[in-house]
């Protein structure tokens, strides 16, 4: 999981279609850190950027050491993912 501190990033699909731009304070890769599945999108810096990276192993390490931080990260991930799921469930396919 990546938390962008400064700069700007571009998320893209393998066919080079841009999915989104990530701005400071935003997160990317939260699904992968929670599920352990490989990323399906690429990421490119659009300008010089600084980010905090958190691996699945590091996240799980917080369970015993810093449980309150672990819980806050999970709550934040749910807050990020819930609107995406809601928006996706309203899409009607032919």
Buried (B, 14 or more C-beta within 10 A) or exposed (E): BBBBEEBBBBBBEEEEEEBEEBEBEBBBBBBBBBEEEEEEBEBEBEEEBEBEEBEBEEBEEBEEEEEEEBEEBBEBBEEBEEEEEEEEEEEEEE
